[in-house]
């Protein structure tokens, strides 16, 4: 089972590290940290770097995709056409497409949340409706079909547990 973590400049590390720590122990998990090209990626702190291990082109068919959020770069990342096109393409065959915190805004920008219930960090909830998503401010984890969204940053571990329960 291939799990792709979108690793983008300015992302919040805990949004990815929390679910990573849960999902990495799943049987047969192959983890990939994906971006335009492999290499170091500065997180929102500017001092912690994560490593993209694979490019989008090298990861055409992951089983699970996870998009973390960011307090600083969600909106610029939500305009990255190459990322959005990759998300739309791989979503067709994922078993789960998931997000933590404001990562749901990126899924919405890709058109994946249209008509679906989703959650996000409370400051980003209003950003979902313009993409025709149905914001849910009452749930920490929202599952709508194969899409699972988690609220604020600390909800990432809960998201990882929810995804693990679905697949293991």
LOZA-666360 format. One record per residue (C-alpha): residue in three letters; y, x, z; residue number from 1. Coordinates in steps of 0.5 Angstrom, whole numbers, m for minus. Each point is the difference from the previous one (the first is absolute). Layout:
# residues N
+-------+-------+-------+-------+-------+
! lumro !    c2 !    c1 !    c3 ! fimar !
+-------+-------+-------+-------+-------+
!   ALA !     Y !     X !     Z !   NUM !
...
+-------+-------+-------+-------+-------+
***
This chain:
# residues 168
+-------+-------+-------+-------+-------+
! lumro !    c2 !    c1 !    c3 ! fimar !
+-------+-------+-------+-------+-------+
!   UNK !     0 !     0 !     0 !     1 !
!   UNK !     7 !     3 !    m2 !     2 !
!   UNK !     6 !    m1 !     4 !     3 !
!   UNK !     6 !     2 !    m3 !     4 !
!   UNK !     6 !     1 !     5 !     5 !
!   UNK !     7 !     0 !    m4 !     6 !
!   UNK !     4 !     6 !     2 !     7 !
!   UNK !     7 !    m1 !    m2 !     8 !
!   UNK !     6 !     4 !     3 !     9 !
!   UNK !     4 !    m3 !     6 !    10 !
!   UNK !    m6 !    m4 !     2 !    11 !
!   UNK !    m2 !    m1 !     7 !    12 !
!   UNK !    m6 !     5 !     2 !    13 !
!   UNK !    m2 !    m5 !     6 !    14 !
!   UNK !    m1 !    m6 !    m6 !    15 !
!   UNK !    m5 !     4 !    m3 !    16 !
!   UNK !    m3 !     5 !     6 !    17 !
!   UNK !    m2 !    m6 !     4 !    18 !
!   UNK !    m4 !    m4 !    m5 !    19 !
!   UNK !    m3 !     7 !    m3 !    20 !
!   UNK !    m3 !     2 !     7 !    21 !
!   UNK !    m4 !    m7 !     0 !    22 !
!   UNK !    m2 !     0 !    m8 !    23 !
!   UNK !    m2 !     7 !     0 !    24 !
!   UNK !    m6 !    m1 !     4 !    25 !
!   UNK !    m3 !    m6 !    m5 !    26 !
!   UNK !    m6 !     2 !    m3 !    27 !
!   UNK !     0 !     3 !    m7 !    28 !
!   UNK !     8 !     0 !     1 !    29 !
!   UNK !     3 !     5 !    m5 !    30 !
!   UNK !     8 !     0 !     2 !    31 !
!   UNK !     5 !     2 !    m5 !    32 !
!   UNK !     8 !     1 !     1 !    33 !
!   UNK !     3 !    m2 !    m7 !    34 !
!   UNK !     7 !     1 !    m3 !    35 !
!   UNK !     2 !     2 !    m7 !    36 !
!   UNK !    m3 !     7 !     1 !    37 !
!   UNK !    m3 !     4 !     6 !    38 !
!   UNK !     4 !     3 !     5 !    39 !
!   UNK !     4 !     0 !     6 !    40 !
!   UNK !     4 !    m6 !     2 !    41 !
!   UNK !     5 !     0 !     5 !    42 !
!   UNK !     0 !    m6 !     5 !    43 !
!   UNK !     6 !    m4 !     2 !    44 !
!   UNK !     1 !     5 !     6 !    45 !
!   UNK !     1 !     5 !    m5 !    46 !
!   UNK !    m4 !     5 !     4 !    47 !
!   UNK !    m7 !    m3 !    m1 !    48 !
!   UNK !    m3 !     1 !    m6 !    49 !
!   UNK !    m6 !    m3 !    m3 !    50 !
!   UNK !    m5 !     2 !    m6 !    51 !
!   UNK !    m1 !    m4 !    m6 !    52 !
!   UNK !    m7 !     2 !    m2 !    53 !
!   UNK !     0 !    m4 !    m7 !    54 !
!   UNK !     4 !    m3 !    m5 !    55 !
!   UNK !     0 !    m7 !    m2 !    56 !
!   UNK !    m3 !     2 !    m7 !    57 !
!   UNK !    m6 !     4 !     4 !    58 !
!   UNK !    m1 !    m7 !     4 !    59 !
!   UNK !    m1 !    m6 !    m5 !    60 !
!   UNK !    m4 !    m4 !     4 !    61 !
!   UNK !     0 !     0 !     8 !    62 !
!   UNK !    m4 !    m5 !     4 !    63 !
!   UNK !     6 !     0 !     5 !    64 !
!   UNK !     7 !     1 !    m1 !    65 !
!   UNK !     5 !     1 !     6 !    66 !
!   UNK !     8 !     0 !     0 !    67 !
!   UNK !     3 !     3 !     6 !    68 !
!   UNK !     8 !    m2 !     1 !    69 !
!   UNK !     6 !     4 !     2 !    70 !
!   UNK !     6 !    m1 !     3 !    71 !
!   UNK !     4 !     4 !    m5 !    72 !
!   UNK !    m3 !    m1 !    m7 !    73 !
!   UNK !    m4 !    m6 !    m1 !    74 !
!   UNK !     5 !    m3 !    m4 !    75 !
!   UNK !     1 !     6 !    m5 !    76 !
!   UNK !    m8 !     1 !     0 !    77 !
!   UNK !     0 !    m8 !    m2 !    78 !
!   UNK !     4 !     2 !    m6 !    79 !
!   UNK !    m5 !     6 !    m2 !    80 !
!   UNK !    m3 !    m3 !    m7 !    81 !
!   UNK !    m6 !     4 !     0 !    82 !
!   UNK !    m2 !    m1 !     7 !    83 !
!   UNK !     1 !    m8 !    m1 !    84 !
!   UNK !    m4 !     0 !    m7 !    85 !
!   UNK !    m6 !     4 !     4 !    86 !
!   UNK !     0 !    m5 !     5 !    87 !
!   UNK !    m1 !    m6 !    m5 !    88 !
!   UNK !    m5 !     4 !    m4 !    89 !
!   UNK !    m4 !     2 !     6 !    90 !
!   UNK !     1 !    m6 !     4 !    91 !
!   UNK !    m4 !    m4 !    m5 !    92 !
!   UNK !    m7 !     3 !     2 !    93 !
!   UNK !     2 !     2 !     7 !    94 !
!   UNK !    m4 !    m3 !     6 !    95 !
!   UNK !     6 !     0 !     4 !    96 !
!   UNK !     7 !     2 !    m1 !    97 !
!   UNK !     4 !     1 !     7 !    98 !
!   UNK !     6 !     2 !     2 !    99 !
!   UNK !     3 !     2 !     7 !   100 !
!   UNK !     7 !    m2 !     2 !   101 !
!   UNK !     5 !     0 !    m6 !   102 !
!   UNK !    m5 !     2 !    m4 !   103 !
!   UNK !    m1 !    m7 !    m2 !   104 !
!   UNK !     7 !     0 !    m3 !   105 !
!   UNK !    m3 !     5 !    m5 !   106 !
!   UNK !    m6 !    m5 !    m1 !   107 !
!   UNK !     5 !    m5 !    m2 !   108 !
!   UNK !     4 !     4 !    m4 !   109 !
!   UNK !    m6 !     1 !    m4 !   110 !
!   UNK !    m1 !    m8 !    m1 !   111 !
!   UNK !    m7 !     0 !     4 !   112 !
!   UNK !     3 !    m4 !     6 !   113 !
!   UNK !     3 !    m6 !    m5 !   114 !
!   UNK !    m2 !    m6 !     4 !   115 !
!   UNK !    m4 !     3 !     5 !   116 !
!   UNK !     1 !     0 !     8 !   117 !
!   UNK !     2 !     7 !     2 !   118 !
!   UNK !     3 !     4 !     6 !   119 !
!   UNK !     4 !     6 !     1 !   120 !
!   UNK !     5 !     3 !     5 !   121 !
!   UNK !     5 !    m5 !     3 !   122 !
!   UNK !     6 !     4 !    m4 !   123 !
!   UNK !    m4 !    m1 !    m6 !   124 !
!   UNK !    m2 !    m7 !     0 !   125 !
!   UNK !     6 !    m3 !    m4 !   126 !
!   UNK !    m2 !     5 !    m6 !   127 !
!   UNK !    m6 !    m3 !    m1 !   128 !
!   UNK !     2 !    m7 !    m2 !   129 !
!   UNK !     4 !     2 !    m6 !   130 !
!   UNK !    m6 !     3 !    m3 !   131 !
!   UNK !    m3 !    m7 !     1 !   132 !
!   UNK !    m5 !     2 !     6 !   133 !
!   UNK !     0 !    m5 !     6 !   134 !
!   UNK !     2 !     4 !     6 !   135 !
!   UNK !    m4 !    m1 !     6 !   136 !
!   UNK !     4 !     2 !     6 !   137 !
!   UNK !    m5 !    m3 !     5 !   138 !
!   UNK !    m6 !     5 !    m1 !   139 !
!   UNK !    m2 !     7 !     1 !   140 !
!   UNK !    m5 !     0 !    m6 !   141 !
!   UNK !     0 !    m4 !    m6 !   142 !
!   UNK !    m6 !    m1 !    m4 !   143 !
!   UNK !     1 !    m4 !    m7 !   144 !
!   UNK !    m5 !     1 !    m4 !   145 !
!   UNK !    m2 !     8 !    m1 !   146 !
!   UNK !     7 !     1 !     2 !   147 !
!   UNK !     1 !     2 !     7 !   148 !
!   UNK !     7 !     2 !     3 !   149 !
!   UNK !     2 !     2 !     7 !   150 !
!   UNK !     7 !    m1 !     4 !   151 !
!   UNK !     3 !     6 !     3 !   152 !
!   UNK !    m2 !     7 !     0 !   153 !
!   UNK !    m5 !     0 !     6 !   154 !
!   UNK !    m3 !    m6 !    m3 !   155 !
!   UNK !    m4 !     6 !    m5 !   156 !
!   UNK !    m5 !     1 !     5 !   157 !
!   UNK !    m2 !    m8 !     0 !   158 !
!   UNK !     0 !     0 !    m7 !   159 !
!   UNK !    m5 !     6 !    m1 !   160 !
!   UNK !    m4 !    m4 !     5 !   161 !
!   UNK !     1 !    m6 !    m4 !   162 !
!   UNK !    m2 !     3 !    m6 !   163 !
!   UNK !    m6 !     4 !     3 !   164 !
!   UNK !    m3 !    m7 !     2 !   165 !
!   UNK !     1 !    m3 !    m7 !   166 !
!   UNK !    m4 !     6 !    m3 !   167 !
!   UNK !    m5 !     3 !     5 !   168 !
+-------+-------+-------+-------+-------+
***
